[in-house]
């Protein structure tokens, strides 16, 4: 309370309770598992409100009277639960179940709970947010009724739905009652002028005289000394002249404190004596006081003596009330929330963790001993970037300006209620690498082996020494860019080791003191290229190799067609290269293919078998047979290759030509050799004719002899 106004109030109670009441044969038992009451006011604003209680119980009561009525009542409170949060009802539950027996018998019970929320129109036609409470009560009597002296008991059942505002500060909150009769009939009641909207009423200041701490008040020194004389005249009804007798040590709830013993007299008669705390934050608090005051009844009857004794029984808070009890705070750690503090204008959150068992820290400050920084005050109350209130981590936002980096000497001051400690620390400010402003590159879509240009715009307070692009991991070189003011530029060839698709290259920047930045771009704008996938490269020269068993393995200028006899076996070779790897090479060789496959794509191989000389050398081979039925001349064939990314040789690049020639006869240089078959027939015919002539001459000779 300040100047008659309440500027702050904080009530916080958390409890559990057990109540057992027994008298004669009656018993009432109640268990309160939860009880929370929290209400915090700052000025006329209620900033926090929470009320919750939850429990259960049972009772056993015997009702008797002089007419011989005797009824035993047994009941169980299954649940009672009520909760309000920030001025709004969120739970209202009561469940009771019981029986009674004796002169009258039966059952009774009650169920009350929130079953719905919504909007309800009041008697004036205005819509209001409401909660719907189902409130049911029953009282059953065995038989239709029972009469006791002066009263007749009937069975009764009541079911009501209460549409009420959830706001606890409003008056007449019920907007509608809906009564449900046992026969199903429904009746409604709309209370007039409901609800009445009111704001929370702030608490009022209370005069010090209403406090139980003391009855006398006035201005006194913070610390008294022996011989002090003081008149407490704040309120004339309890004015008192006080004289300090001595200073001593007293125990107050386990705390040893310096105390001032005093005696006092009242102007109208009466006296008092006692002692007050004479050090620390409780200085002036009464430890013990005894008052003796005459109280007149009337002019004739004289007066009586009023005696009163006050004693402080417990000191709940604070836990430390003297400097001797205080434990000095300890600086546990100093860190940056971001992990590192960089120079050249970087902002970080400096977090200092303080260990203080007494939780009475007043302030934490740090002196950075610099013109640009000075003394900074840290917060543990959610300000200055602090994340969690009262978690013992004190926070301040700090900014590094200029070119300074390295070790910064600083002094931390921690002040609690009783003392101030200080500790010298070293804060490390790291030299940041150059900062990239933007990157330009062209083209950003290209094939491997093509040239690209790149320019980097960057800055650093210490000056930039080098800017480079590292292509070495892809089989390229480290490209050093040339400086032109704040722009660094250069060109390079896209390495063959880059896979097709999106490719990013780190840009490495170093300042004059060796601080390095490896820049790969920012979110949504990385330093990347789209590397296009070219198809495999097929050599334009097709090699024809003879069969080692028939023609030797020498390379031929063309495919030889046999004059007659069996087909001649050839090997066709072609070199294929792709930086990503070749998946398959195929050829379509027309009538050189096996019968029935002239229009089929035949796979060539690089596996070291089936006519291929060396496996994996990039030379793909295919066995083919030249038949006598083929005509000499030029033949069109097609060759295509596919890489591992399914890029295929374009159609216009698949066409190739090979030459077919007829094989010459081994004796084609001699007429005799070229006509050997004819000459053999002629010679055979001549020989036969000679033989026939010889036989005829023999027969002629025989006839002549005869």
Secondary structure per residue as TSV (DSSP state, phi and psi in degrees):
chain	resnum	aa	ss	phi	psi
A	1	X	-	360.0	128.9
A	2	X	B	-129.1	122.2
A	3	X	T	51.8	44.2
A	4	X	T	77.9	8.6
A	5	X	B	-125.8	142.0
A	6	X	-	-85.6	114.9
A	7	X	-	-98.8	-15.6
A	8	X	E	-158.1	138.0
A	9	X	E	-150.4	130.9
A	10	X	E	-138.8	112.2
A	11	X	E	-112.5	126.9
A	12	X	E	-143.5	110.4
A	13	X	E	-127.3	129.3
A	14	X	E	-129.6	126.9
A	15	X	E	-154.2	166.0
A	16	X	E	-127.9	155.5
A	17	X	E	-147.7	148.4
A	18	X	E	-133.0	127.6
A	19	X	E	-125.0	129.3
A	20	X	E	-131.6	114.0
A	21	X	E	-115.5	123.9
A	22	X	E	-130.4	132.5
A	23	X	E	-149.0	125.1
A	24	X	T	53.9	-121.1
A	25	X	T	-97.0	2.1
A	26	X	E	-90.3	148.8
A	27	X	E	-146.8	134.4
A	28	X	E	-129.4	125.0
A	29	X	E	-124.5	133.8
A	30	X	E	-142.1	131.9
A	31	X	E	-118.1	121.2
A	32	X	E	-106.8	101.9
A	33	X	E	-74.4	-31.0
A	34	X	E	-137.3	136.6
A	35	X	E	-146.5	114.2
A	36	X	E	-126.7	129.4
A	37	X	E	-135.2	113.3
A	38	X	E	-135.1	124.6
A	39	X	E	-146.7	121.7
A	40	X	E	-125.6	126.4
A	41	X	E	-119.4	136.8
A	42	X	E	-122.7	105.2
A	43	X	T	67.1	-129.1
A	44	X	T	-99.3	16.5
A	45	X	E	-110.5	125.9
A	46	X	E	-85.5	111.3
A	47	X	E	-96.3	-14.3
A	48	X	E	-156.5	136.7
A	49	X	E	-149.8	128.8
A	50	X	E	-152.8	125.9
A	51	X	E	-134.7	128.1
A	52	X	E	-148.4	129.3
A	53	X	E	-138.6	143.4
A	54	X	E	-148.1	132.7
A	55	X	E	-168.2	-170.6
A	56	X	E	-156.3	168.0
A	57	X	E	-172.6	-178.9
A	58	X	E	-155.8	161.6
A	59	X	E	-149.7	154.7
A	60	X	E	-143.4	107.4
A	61	X	E	-127.8	138.9
A	62	X	E	-108.2	121.7
A	63	X	E	-102.6	123.5
A	64	X	E	-134.5	151.9
A	65	X	-	-143.8	179.2
A	66	X	T	-73.3	-10.1
A	67	X	T	-89.1	6.7
A	68	X	S	88.3	4.6
A	69	X	-	-72.0	132.0
A	70	X	E	-143.2	113.9
A	71	X	E	-130.9	127.7
A	72	X	E	-101.5	126.8
A	73	X	E	-113.0	125.2
A	74	X	E	-122.5	128.9
A	75	X	E	-142.2	156.8
A	76	X	E	-130.5	125.5
A	77	X	E	-89.7	100.2
A	78	X	E	-64.7	-41.2
A	79	X	E	-160.8	137.1
A	80	X	E	-131.2	121.2
A	81	X	E	-145.0	119.9
A	82	X	E	-135.3	133.2
A	83	X	E	-144.4	137.4
A	84	X	E	-131.1	138.3
A	85	X	E	-138.0	121.5
A	86	X	T	52.6	42.3
A	87	X	T	82.7	10.2
A	88	X	E	-124.8	134.4
A	89	X	E	-76.4	125.8
A	90	X	E	-118.4	-10.1
A	91	X	E	-153.0	137.9
A	92	X	E	-152.4	88.9
A	93	X	E	-126.7	134.3
A	94	X	E	-146.9	120.9
A	95	X	E	-127.9	118.8
A	96	X	E	-128.7	137.7
A	97	X	E	-142.4	132.9
A	98	X	E	-156.7	167.9
A	99	X	E	-134.8	157.3
A	100	X	E	-137.5	151.4
A	101	X	E	-150.8	163.5
A	102	X	E	126.4	-131.8
A	103	X	S	-56.0	-37.3
A	104	X	S	-129.0	150.9
A	105	X	-	-139.9	157.2
A	106	X	E	163.5	-163.8
A	107	X	E	-130.2	161.7
A	108	X	E	-151.9	162.4
A	109	X	E	-180.0	171.5
A	110	X	E	-153.9	138.0
A	111	X	E	-131.8	122.0
A	112	X	E	-134.4	124.5
A	113	X	E	-163.0	156.8
A	114	X	E	-77.2	127.9
A	115	X	E	-117.3	-13.4
A	116	X	E	-164.7	165.7
A	117	X	E	-134.2	158.7
A	118	X	E	173.0	-154.8
A	119	X	E	-122.6	133.7
A	120	X	E	-131.1	136.8
A	121	X	E	-85.1	132.6
A	122	X	-	-87.4	-173.4
A	123	X	T	-64.9	-19.5
A	124	X	T	-96.8	4.5
A	125	X	S	83.7	16.3
A	126	X	-	-102.8	134.1
A	127	X	E	-80.6	139.5
A	128	X	E	-137.5	146.0
A	129	X	E	-69.2	135.4
A	130	X	E	-138.6	159.2
A	131	X	E	-107.8	148.6
A	132	X	E	-108.7	117.9
A	133	X	E	-104.6	125.4
A	134	X	E	-92.0	116.3
A	135	X	E	-119.9	109.8
A	136	X	E	-122.1	137.4
A	137	X	E	-137.6	139.9
A	138	X	E	-140.6	146.7
A	139	X	E	-140.3	109.5
A	140	X	E	-107.2	136.1
A	141	X	E	-116.0	132.4
A	142	X	S	-63.1	122.2
A	143	X	S	90.8	178.9
A	144	X	S	-76.4	-33.4
A	145	X	E	-162.8	168.5
A	146	X	E	-147.2	134.9
A	147	X	E	-109.7	128.0
A	148	X	E	-118.5	160.0
A	149	X	T	-52.9	120.9
A	150	X	T	86.4	-2.3
A	151	X	E	-160.2	143.3
A	152	X	E	-115.5	126.4
A	153	X	E	-96.4	131.5
A	154	X	E	-121.3	153.0
A	155	X	-	-67.4	141.7
A	156	X	E	-143.0	141.2
A	157	X	E	-139.8	133.1
A	158	X	E	-136.4	128.6
A	159	X	E	-127.8	118.4
A	160	X	E	-131.7	136.3
A	161	X	E	-104.5	122.1
A	162	X	E	-106.8	117.6
A	163	X	E	-97.0	105.0
A	164	X	E	-130.5	150.5
A	165	X	-	-67.0	140.8
A	166	X	S	-82.1	-3.3
A	167	X	B	-87.2	121.5
A	168	X	T	-72.5	-18.5
A	169	X	T	-89.0	-10.4
A	170	X	-	-80.2	146.9
A	171	X	B	-95.0	156.1
A	172	X	S	45.4	60.3
A	173	X	-	-74.4	-16.8
A	174	X	E	-76.3	123.8
A	175	X	E	-94.0	-32.6
A	176	X	E	-154.7	140.9
A	177	X	E	-111.1	131.6
A	178	X	E	-118.4	110.0
A	179	X	E	-94.7	127.2
A	180	X	E	-109.2	113.8
A	181	X	-	-81.0	163.7
A	182	X	T	-64.1	-26.9
A	183	X	T	-86.5	6.4
A	184	X	S	93.2	-8.1
A	185	X	-	-68.9	141.4
A	186	X	E	-119.6	129.3
A	187	X	E	-123.2	145.1
A	188	X	E	-119.3	146.7
A	189	X	E	-135.2	129.2
A	190	X	-	-115.4	99.5
A	191	X	-	-56.8	135.4
A	192	X	T	-70.7	150.5
A	193	X	T	56.4	36.7
A	194	X	-	-119.7	141.3
A	195	X	-	-87.8	168.9
A	196	X	B	-102.0	115.9
A	197	X	-	-81.2	120.1
A	198	X	-	-130.7	152.5
A	199	X	-	-89.7	156.5
A	200	X	-	-57.4	136.0
A	201	X	-	-88.1	117.3
A	202	X	-	-68.0	151.4
A	203	X	-	-68.3	154.7
A	204	X	-	-101.9	153.6
A	205	X	-	-66.9	146.7
A	206	X	-	-118.8	131.7
A	207	X	-	-60.0	144.9
A	208	X	G	-58.8	-24.2
A	209	X	G	-71.6	-18.3
A	210	X	G	-83.7	-6.2
A	211	X	S	-76.9	149.5
A	212	X	S	-83.5	-0.7
A	213	X	S	-72.0	-45.8
A	214	X	-	-154.2	162.7
A	215	X	S	-107.3	-20.0
A	216	X	-	-105.8	147.3
A	217	X	-	-146.7	157.4
A	218	X	-	163.5	174.3
A	219	X	-	-81.2	129.9
A	220	X	-	-137.4	158.9
A	221	X	-	-63.4	152.6
A	222	X	S	-62.7	-40.4
A	223	X	S	-125.4	127.3
A	224	X	-	-92.5	153.6
A	225	X	-	-126.2	158.9
A	226	X	T	-58.2	133.3
A	227	X	T	97.0	-8.9
A	228	X	-	-61.0	137.9
A	229	X	E	-121.2	126.2
A	230	X	E	-136.4	139.7
A	231	X	E	-107.0	118.1
A	232	X	E	-92.1	104.2
A	233	X	-	-126.3	23.0
A	234	X	S	-62.1	-37.5
A	235	X	S	-130.5	119.1
A	236	X	G	-60.3	-26.4
A	237	X	G	-67.5	-27.2
A	238	X	G	-127.6	38.9
A	239	X	-	-66.2	146.1
A	240	X	E	-152.7	138.7
A	241	X	E	-95.5	124.4
A	242	X	E	-114.3	139.3
A	243	X	E	-130.6	127.0
A	244	X	E	-78.6	126.7
A	245	X	E	-89.9	-49.1
A	246	X	E	-162.7	169.3
A	247	X	E	-112.8	131.6
A	248	X	E	-145.4	-174.1
A	249	X	E	-111.7	131.8
A	250	X	E	-131.3	160.1
A	251	X	E	-102.1	129.0
A	252	X	E	-131.0	105.1
A	253	X	T	52.2	43.9
A	254	X	T	86.4	-1.7
A	255	X	E	-102.9	128.4
A	256	X	E	-87.4	120.6
A	257	X	E	-131.1	153.0
A	258	X	E	-74.7	133.3
A	259	X	E	-127.6	155.4
A	260	X	E	-112.1	117.1
A	261	X	E	-88.0	137.4
A	262	X	E	-142.7	163.6
A	263	X	E	-128.7	151.2
A	264	X	E	-140.5	154.7
A	265	X	E	-128.7	144.8
A	266	X	-	-97.7	141.6
A	267	X	T	-58.9	-34.0
A	268	X	T	-88.4	8.3
A	269	X	S	106.8	150.9
A	270	X	-	105.3	160.9
A	271	X	E	-147.2	168.1
A	272	X	E	-147.7	156.2
A	273	X	E	-148.0	156.2
A	274	X	E	173.6	-162.3
A	275	X	E	-146.9	153.4
A	276	X	E	-130.6	156.8
A	277	X	E	-65.0	135.1
A	278	X	-	-122.2	25.5
A	279	X	S	-160.5	159.7
A	280	X	G	73.5	-165.0
A	281	X	G	-76.0	-14.3
A	282	X	G	-99.7	15.6
A	283	X	T	-56.6	132.2
A	284	X	T	96.6	-11.0
A	285	X	-	-73.8	134.2
A	286	X	E	-65.8	129.9
A	287	X	E	-92.3	-44.7
A	288	X	E	-152.8	142.0
A	289	X	E	-152.0	135.3
A	290	X	E	-123.3	129.3
A	291	X	E	-119.0	140.2
A	292	X	E	-130.6	111.7
A	293	X	E	-130.2	127.6
A	294	X	E	-72.6	136.7
A	295	X	E	-121.9	110.7
A	296	X	E	-73.9	141.5
A	297	X	E	-96.5	-50.0
A	298	X	E	-157.9	171.6
A	299	X	T	-65.3	-29.9
A	300	X	T	-87.5	-36.5
A	301	X	T	-85.5	-4.1
A	302	X	E	78.3	-144.8
A	303	X	E	-137.7	164.0
A	304	X	E	-114.6	166.8
A	305	X	E	-105.2	124.8
A	306	X	E	-98.7	120.4
A	307	X	E	-116.3	138.5
A	308	X	E	-142.6	140.5
A	309	X	E	-126.2	131.1
A	310	X	E	-120.7	134.7
A	311	X	E	-141.7	134.9
A	312	X	-	-75.8	118.7
A	313	X	-	-92.0	-44.4
A	314	X	-	-134.7	146.0
A	315	X	-	-113.2	100.7
A	316	X	-	-78.6	-38.3
A	317	X	S	-156.2	137.4
A	318	X	-	-79.7	163.7
A	319	X	S	-76.6	-23.0
A	320	X	-	-116.6	123.7
A	321	X	-	-122.3	-1.6
A	322	X	S	-136.6	158.7
A	323	X	G	-64.1	-31.5
A	324	X	G	-67.3	-28.6
A	325	X	G	-83.1	-14.3
A	326	X	-	-70.9	138.1
A	327	X	-	-101.7	122.7
A	328	X	-	-63.2	140.2
A	329	X	-	-65.2	157.4
A	330	X	E	-130.2	134.2
A	331	X	E	-81.2	114.0
A	332	X	E	-86.3	-44.8
A	333	X	E	-157.5	155.0
A	334	X	E	-128.5	123.8
A	335	X	E	-150.1	165.2
A	336	X	E	-104.0	132.2
A	337	X	T	-60.5	-35.6
A	338	X	T	-78.9	-6.2
A	339	X	S	93.3	-31.2
A	340	X	-	-150.2	145.1
A	341	X	-	-113.0	115.7
A	342	X	B	-99.2	152.2
A	343	X	T	-78.8	-171.8
A	344	X	T	61.6	45.6
A	345	X	T	93.3	13.3
A	346	X	-	-75.2	140.7
A	347	X	E	-105.8	132.4
A	348	X	E	-137.6	165.8
A	349	X	E	-102.9	111.8
A	350	X	E	-81.9	121.8
A	351	X	E	-119.2	122.8
A	352	X	E	-116.4	120.2
A	353	X	E	-92.3	125.4
A	354	X	E	-114.1	130.7
A	355	X	E	-101.6	118.2
A	356	X	-	-142.4	101.0
A	357	X	T	-60.0	-25.2
A	358	X	T	-88.9	-9.2
A	359	X	-	47.6	49.0
A	360	X	-	-128.5	35.5
A	361	X	E	-72.8	134.6
A	362	X	E	-94.7	-44.8
A	363	X	E	-157.4	155.7
A	364	X	E	-130.9	126.9
A	365	X	E	-131.6	157.6
A	366	X	E	-135.0	129.9
A	367	X	E	-101.3	113.3
A	368	X	-	-89.7	2.8
A	369	X	-	52.2	42.3
A	370	X	S	-144.4	153.3
A	371	X	T	-64.3	-34.6
A	372	X	T	-82.1	-14.6
A	373	X	T	-113.8	-59.7
A	374	X	-	71.6	-143.7
A	375	X	E	-102.7	127.3
A	376	X	E	-113.0	141.5
A	377	X	E	-102.1	132.0
A	378	X	E	-96.9	160.6
A	379	X	B	-128.1	143.6
A	380	X	S	-125.0	29.1
A	381	X	S	-125.3	25.3
A	382	X	S	85.3	6.0
A	383	X	-	-105.6	168.9
A	384	X	T	55.0	35.0
A	385	X	T	86.4	3.1
A	386	X	-	-67.8	134.5
A	387	X	-	-86.9	-44.7
A	388	X	S	-124.4	129.9
A	389	X	T	-72.3	131.1
A	390	X	T	56.0	46.3
A	391	X	S	-105.8	13.0
A	392	X	S	70.2	9.9
A	393	X	E	-106.7	111.2
A	394	X	E	-94.9	134.5
A	395	X	E	-128.8	144.7
A	396	X	E	-145.8	144.7
A	397	X	E	-87.8	128.8
A	398	X	E	-125.8	150.2
A	399	X	E	-128.6	134.3
A	400	X	-	-94.9	127.3
A	401	X	-	-122.1	154.1
A	402	X	S	79.4	-166.7
A	403	X	S	-95.2	0.9
A	404	X	-	-66.0	137.6
A	405	X	-	-151.3	160.6
A	406	X	E	120.8	-149.3
A	407	X	E	-87.9	126.1
A	408	X	E	-113.1	119.6
A	409	X	E	-78.5	135.2
A	410	X	E	-144.3	158.9
A	411	X	E	-126.4	128.2
A	412	X	E	-101.4	132.4
A	413	X	E	-116.7	124.5
A	414	X	E	-118.7	121.2
A	415	X	E	-115.4	124.1
A	416	X	E	-107.8	-170.5
A	417	X	S	-62.2	-28.0
A	418	X	S	-105.7	-30.5
A	419	X	-	-154.8	170.1
A	420	X	E	-126.2	130.4
A	421	X	E	-113.3	157.7
A	422	X	E	-137.7	154.4
A	423	X	E	-150.3	131.7
A	424	X	E	-85.3	133.6
A	425	X	E	-133.4	162.7
A	426	X	E	-112.6	122.9
A	427	X	E	-103.1	129.1
A	428	X	E	-96.8	124.6
A	429	X	E	-109.6	121.6
A	430	X	B	-89.2	141.4
A	431	X	-	-75.1	115.5
A	432	X	-	-77.8	152.1
A	433	X	-	-72.9	171.5
A	434	X	-	-56.4	150.7
A	435	X	E	-106.4	128.7
A	436	X	E	-84.3	128.3
A	437	X	E	-89.3	-50.7
A	438	X	E	-158.1	161.2
A	439	X	E	-130.2	132.4
A	440	X	E	-120.4	137.5
A	441	X	E	-143.6	147.4
A	442	X	E	-158.8	143.2
A	443	X	-	-74.3	161.3
A	444	X	S	-98.9	1.0
A	445	X	E	-127.6	119.2
A	446	X	E	-159.9	164.9
A	447	X	E	-90.7	161.5
A	448	X	T	-64.1	141.0
A	449	X	T	90.6	-12.2
A	450	X	-	-86.7	155.5
A	451	X	E	-88.0	141.5
A	452	X	E	-130.9	156.1
A	453	X	E	-116.4	145.4
A	454	X	E	-142.9	141.5
A	455	X	E	-133.8	140.1
A	456	X	E	-124.3	127.2
A	457	X	E	-104.8	117.0
A	458	X	E	-142.0	167.1
A	459	X	E	-146.5	155.9
A	460	X	-	-162.1	134.1
A	461	X	T	-63.2	-26.0
A	462	X	T	-92.8	1.0
A	463	X	-	87.9	144.3
A	464	X	E	-96.6	131.1
A	465	X	E	-92.2	-51.6
A	466	X	E	-142.2	151.5
A	467	X	E	-134.0	128.1
A	468	X	E	-141.6	160.5
A	469	X	E	-118.6	125.1
A	470	X	E	-97.2	107.5
A	471	X	-	-106.9	9.3
A	472	X	G	-65.9	-31.9
A	473	X	G	-68.8	-12.5
A	474	X	G	-108.9	13.5
A	475	X	T	88.2	6.4
A	476	X	-	-97.1	-157.9
A	477	X	-	-114.4	170.2
A	478	X	E	-88.7	115.0
A	479	X	E	-95.2	118.8
A	480	X	E	-90.8	121.4
A	481	X	-	-82.2	152.6
A	482	X	E	-98.5	145.3
A	483	X	E	-91.0	139.6
A	484	X	E	-141.2	82.2
A	485	X	T	74.5	-126.0
A	486	X	T	-90.2	1.3
A	487	X	E	-108.6	133.5
A	488	X	E	-117.4	131.7
A	489	X	E	-142.0	161.3
A	490	X	E	-179.9	-179.2
A	491	X	E	-138.0	162.5
A	492	X	E	-161.5	164.7
A	493	X	E	-94.7	139.0
A	494	X	-	-66.7	119.1
A	495	X	-	-65.0	151.2
A	496	X	T	-70.8	-18.6
A	497	X	T	-78.0	-2.4
A	498	X	S	-82.2	132.7
A	499	X	-	-77.2	149.4
A	500	X	S	-60.4	151.7
A	501	X	E	113.7	-152.6
A	502	X	E	-83.6	125.9
A	503	X	E	-130.0	133.8
A	504	X	E	-118.8	142.4
A	505	X	-	-123.3	132.5
A	506	X	-	-70.9	140.0
A	507	X	E	-102.9	122.3
A	508	X	E	-105.1	122.5
A	509	X	E	-120.7	137.8
A	510	X	E	-129.4	138.9
A	511	X	E	-92.8	-174.6
A	512	X	T	-68.6	-16.6
A	513	X	T	-107.3	13.7
A	514	X	-	87.2	1.2
A	515	X	-	-68.7	133.2
A	516	X	E	-118.0	143.8
A	517	X	E	-124.9	128.7
A	518	X	E	-106.5	107.4
A	519	X	E	-102.1	124.6
A	520	X	-	-119.3	8.8
A	521	X	E	106.8	178.1
A	522	X	E	-117.6	166.6
A	523	X	T	-56.3	122.8
A	524	X	T	87.9	-6.6
A	525	X	E	-150.6	69.5
A	526	X	E	-86.5	164.7
A	527	X	S	-87.4	89.6
A	528	X	E	-136.5	158.7
A	529	X	E	-123.5	155.4
A	530	X	E	-100.4	108.0
A	531	X	E	-88.8	117.5
A	532	X	E	-79.7	151.2
A	533	X	-	-99.7	109.1
A	534	X	-	-81.8	151.2
A	535	X	-	-72.5	165.8
A	536	X	-	-58.6	149.6
A	537	X	E	-93.3	122.9
A	538	X	E	-106.2	127.3
A	539	X	-	-63.7	141.8
A	540	X	S	-71.3	-17.8
A	541	X	-	-93.2	127.2
A	542	X	-	-107.1	125.1
A	543	X	E	-99.2	138.4
A	544	X	E	-115.3	124.9
A	545	X	E	-119.1	138.2
A	546	X	E	-76.6	166.1
A	547	X	-	-78.0	133.0
A	548	X	T	-63.5	-25.6
A	549	X	T	-86.4	-25.4
A	550	X	T	-113.0	-39.3
A	551	X	T	-124.5	-1.2
A	552	X	-	82.8	169.8
A	553	X	S	-98.5	17.9
A	554	X	-	-71.6	153.2
A	555	X	E	-79.2	137.5
A	556	X	E	-106.9	157.1
A	557	X	S	-82.2	-18.1
A	558	X	S	-158.4	174.2
A	559	X	E	-85.0	126.9
A	560	X	E	-90.0	130.4
A	561	X	E	-99.4	129.5
A	562	X	-	-67.9	149.0
A	563	X	S	-71.7	-41.5
A	564	X	S	-157.8	173.5
A	565	X	S	85.9	-152.4
A	566	X	S	-73.6	155.7
A	567	X	-	-63.2	152.4
A	568	X	E	-92.8	130.1
A	569	X	E	-86.1	129.3
A	570	X	E	-126.4	161.2
A	571	X	E	-119.8	122.7
A	572	X	E	-99.1	130.0
A	573	X	E	-123.1	143.5
A	574	X	E	-146.3	139.2
A	575	X	E	-90.4	132.3
A	576	X	E	-131.2	134.3
A	577	X	E	-133.7	139.8
A	578	X	-	-151.4	129.8
A	579	X	T	-63.6	-22.1
A	580	X	T	-90.9	-13.1
A	581	X	-	107.2	138.2
A	582	X	E	-89.4	132.2
A	583	X	E	-88.4	-48.8
A	584	X	E	-156.1	146.3
A	585	X	E	-123.8	130.8
A	586	X	E	-132.5	154.8
A	587	X	E	-140.5	151.2
A	588	X	E	-121.4	108.9
A	589	X	-	-112.1	17.1
A	590	X	G	61.0	-129.8
A	591	X	G	-75.1	-7.3
A	592	X	G	-74.3	-16.2
A	593	X	S	-76.3	163.2
A	594	X	-	-56.2	151.6
A	595	X	T	-55.4	130.3
A	596	X	T	92.1	-4.0
A	597	X	-	-120.4	19.7
A	598	X	T	-64.2	-25.8
A	599	X	T	-107.0	13.4
A	600	X	S	-98.7	150.7
A	601	X	-	-85.1	122.6
A	602	X	E	-103.0	135.3
A	603	X	E	-77.7	129.6
A	604	X	E	-91.0	156.9
A	605	X	B	-131.0	156.1
A	606	X	-	-131.5	45.8
A	607	X	S	-107.8	3.9
A	608	X	S	81.7	4.7
A	609	X	-	-132.3	178.4
A	610	X	T	55.3	42.3
A	611	X	T	95.0	-17.0
A	612	X	-	-77.4	134.7
A	613	X	S	-77.0	-55.7
A	614	X	S	-125.0	127.8
A	615	X	T	-74.4	136.3
A	616	X	T	72.9	18.3
A	617	X	S	-92.9	4.4
A	618	X	S	84.6	-0.7
A	619	X	E	-100.6	116.1
A	620	X	E	-98.7	136.9
A	621	X	E	-123.7	155.5
A	622	X	E	-147.3	130.4
A	623	X	E	-79.6	136.0
A	624	X	E	-140.7	154.3
A	625	X	E	-119.8	124.5
A	626	X	E	-91.9	118.4
A	627	X	-	-96.8	157.3
A	628	X	T	-65.3	-21.6
A	629	X	T	-77.5	-10.2
A	630	X	S	-79.0	148.7
A	631	X	-	-95.9	141.6
A	632	X	S	-63.2	158.5
A	633	X	E	137.1	-162.3
A	634	X	E	-98.9	131.1
A	635	X	E	-115.5	133.8
A	636	X	E	-84.3	125.8
A	637	X	E	-125.8	167.9
A	638	X	E	-129.5	140.1
A	639	X	E	-132.0	132.8
A	640	X	E	-136.4	151.9
A	641	X	E	-135.1	149.1
A	642	X	E	-128.4	135.6
A	643	X	E	-92.4	-177.3
A	644	X	T	-71.0	-13.8
A	645	X	T	-100.3	16.7
A	646	X	-	67.8	24.4
A	647	X	-	-87.4	126.8
A	648	X	B	-115.3	152.7
A	649	X	-	-56.6	128.3
A	650	X	-	-59.1	153.2
A	651	X	G	-58.5	-40.1
A	652	X	G	-71.6	-11.4
A	653	X	G	-106.0	8.6
A	654	X	-	-90.1	-13.8
A	655	X	E	-81.0	135.1
A	656	X	E	-143.4	166.1
A	657	X	E	-129.8	144.1
A	658	X	E	-131.8	156.8
A	659	X	E	-107.2	136.7
A	660	X	E	-113.4	130.3
A	661	X	E	-130.1	152.8
A	662	X	E	-81.4	138.6
A	663	X	-	-69.4	137.6
A	664	X	-	-83.3	150.8
A	665	X	-	-70.3	146.2
A	666	X	T	-59.3	-34.9
A	667	X	T	-107.3	31.7
A	668	X	T	-66.7	-9.2
A	669	X	T	-87.3	-14.7
A	670	X	-	-112.1	133.5
A	671	X	H	-65.1	-37.1
A	672	X	H	-64.1	-41.7
A	673	X	H	-68.7	-35.2
A	674	X	H	-72.7	-20.6
A	675	X	T	-118.2	30.6
A	676	X	H	-60.0	-40.5
A	677	X	H	-64.7	-42.8
A	678	X	H	-66.6	-43.1
A	679	X	H	-64.4	-35.8
A	680	X	H	-63.0	-40.1
A	681	X	H	-66.2	-42.9
A	682	X	H	-63.8	-45.1
A	683	X	H	-61.3	-44.1
A	684	X	H	-60.5	-40.4
A	685	X	H	-65.1	-42.6
A	686	X	H	-63.8	-42.5
A	687	X	H	-62.0	-39.1
A	688	X	H	-67.4	-40.2
A	689	X	H	-65.3	-38.0
A	690	X	H	-64.6	-40.4
A	691	X	H	-64.9	-43.4
A	692	X	H	-62.1	-41.5
A	693	X	H	-64.1	-37.4
A	694	X	H	-65.8	-40.4
A	695	X	H	-64.5	-43.5
A	696	X	H	-61.3	-42.2
A	697	X	H	-64.9	-34.2
A	698	X	H	-62.8	-46.6
A	699	X	H	-62.8	-38.8
A	700	X	H	-65.6	-40.3
A	701	X	H	-64.4	-38.6
A	702	X	H	-64.1	-40.1
A	703	X	H	-67.0	-36.1
A	704	X	H	-66.9	-36.4
A	705	X	H	-64.7	-40.3
A	706	X	-	-63.9	360.0
